Amino acid sequence: MVASPLVLEKVKGIIHELNRLHLWKKQMPQWVTDFSSVKIMNEEDFSDWLQFVYLPNLMQLENRSNITGDTLIVPQAMKFFGNDVRKGKLLQLLIELDALL
């Protein structure tokens, strides 16, 4: 199942904002191929996880009813972006994405 048009639009906005903030990478970090063993420790790791793991998996999710409070992105995003006022728009887009799910 392909993500709904609203989800696709929100993801595009998030990608645009990650680019604007210079958080979007052209190259996938080595750890992404085995992200189950990686502990996200800083903003860069979280941004990489968002770009290379969360957003691609979200776009391929067949049953969004499986998304629970444990899988919503905003609580994790607040941990890494919450103190940076420059990340306000990114946080708002992630809040809106969670609301669509």
LINNOR-V809826 format. One line per field, one symbol per residue. ss: DSSP state (@ for helix, = for strand, . for the rest). phi: phi as a letter, one per 20 degrees, with the letter a starting at -180 (. if undefined). psi: psi as a letter, one per 20 degrees, with the letter a starting at -180 (. if undefined). A space follows every 10 residues. Layout:
ss=???
phi=???
psi=???
This chain:
ss=....@@@@@@ @@@@@@@@@@ .........@ @@@@@@@... ..@@@@@@@@ @@@@@@@@@@ ...@@@.... ...@@@@@@@ @...@@@@@@ @@@@@@@@@@ .
phi=.egfgffgff fffffgfffg emdededffg fffcffeddf dbfffffffg fdcffffffd fecffffcgf dfeggffffd dfedffegff fffffffgff e
psi=pqqqhggggg gghggghggh jkipqhppqh ihilihjppo irgggggggg gifggghghi phniiiprhh jqhggghhhh ihjohijggg gghhghghhh .
